[in-house]
Amino acid sequence: MTTESNAPAPPGRSEFPPVLTTALAAELLQLHAESLRKMVREGRVPCHRLGGGRDMRFLRDELLAWLAAQPGSAIRPETTPAPSATR
């Protein structure tokens, strides 16, 4: 007998458009939207403001690169080659 989780699998990179709203960026980073907004106000997350500074948009690849650069991150940027096993 197998058990299945009702929780949806986390979306992959290709499931997100290149330009994200706050809600989608928060989902990508697995944060609450208010937490993301706070991080933007503090200048900790890359963000692009529209409409006089009120609307926020995020570039998916920019967020992923930012996330990979965070201390302790296990995420590797896709453009960085994996270290070789032989020298």
C-alpha positions as CSV (number, residue, x, y, z in Angstrom):
1,M,0.0,0.0,0.0
2,T,1.4,3.4,-0.9
3,T,0.6,6.7,0.6
4,E,0.3,9.9,-1.4
5,S,0.7,13.4,-0.2
6,N,-2.1,15.8,-1.1
7,A,0.5,18.7,-1.1
8,P,1.4,19.9,-4.6
9,A,5.0,19.5,-5.6
10,P,6.9,22.8,-5.6
11,P,6.9,24.4,-9.1
12,G,10.1,24.1,-11.2
13,R,12.0,27.0,-12.6
14,S,10.4,26.6,-16.1
15,E,6.9,26.9,-14.6
16,F,7.5,30.5,-13.7
17,P,7.4,33.3,-16.3
18,P,10.5,35.5,-16.7
19,V,8.8,38.5,-15.1
20,L,7.1,37.8,-11.7
21,T,4.5,39.7,-9.6
22,T,5.1,39.9,-5.9
23,A,2.8,36.8,-5.3
24,L,4.7,34.7,-7.9
25,A,8.1,35.8,-6.6
26,A,7.1,34.9,-3.1
27,E,5.9,31.5,-4.3
28,L,9.2,31.0,-6.1
29,L,11.2,31.9,-3.0
30,Q,8.8,30.0,-0.8
31,L,8.1,33.1,1.3
32,H,5.0,34.9,2.4
33,A,4.3,37.9,0.2
34,E,4.6,40.3,3.2
35,S,8.0,38.9,4.1
36,L,9.1,39.5,0.5
37,R,7.8,43.1,0.6
38,K,9.7,43.7,3.8
39,M,12.9,42.3,2.3
40,V,12.4,44.6,-0.7
41,R,11.9,47.6,1.6
42,E,15.2,46.7,3.4
43,G,17.0,46.4,0.0
44,R,17.8,42.8,0.5
45,V,16.1,41.4,-2.6
46,P,16.4,42.6,-6.2
47,C,13.2,44.3,-7.4
48,H,12.1,46.6,-10.2
49,R,9.4,49.2,-9.3
50,L,6.8,50.3,-11.8
51,G,4.0,52.9,-11.8
52,G,5.7,55.5,-9.6
53,G,7.3,53.0,-7.4
54,R,4.2,51.3,-6.1
55,D,4.1,48.1,-8.3
56,M,6.9,45.7,-7.9
57,R,8.1,43.2,-10.5
58,F,10.9,40.6,-10.1
59,L,13.0,38.9,-12.8
60,R,12.9,35.2,-12.3
61,D,16.6,34.6,-13.2
62,E,17.7,37.5,-11.1
63,L,15.9,36.1,-8.1
64,L,17.4,32.7,-8.6
65,A,20.9,34.1,-9.0
66,W,20.3,36.2,-5.8
67,L,19.1,33.1,-4.0
68,A,22.1,31.0,-5.1
69,A,24.4,33.7,-3.8
70,Q,23.0,33.7,-0.3
71,P,25.3,32.1,2.4
72,G,24.4,28.5,3.0
73,S,22.4,28.2,-0.2
74,A,22.3,24.7,-1.7
75,I,21.1,26.1,-5.0
76,R,23.5,26.3,-7.9
77,P,23.0,28.8,-10.7
78,E,22.4,26.9,-13.9
79,T,25.0,28.8,-15.7
80,T,27.8,27.7,-13.4
81,P,29.4,24.4,-14.4
82,A,29.5,21.6,-11.8
83,P,32.9,21.0,-10.3
84,S,34.7,18.2,-12.0
85,A,35.6,15.1,-10.0
86,T,39.1,14.9,-11.6
87,R,41.8,17.5,-11.9
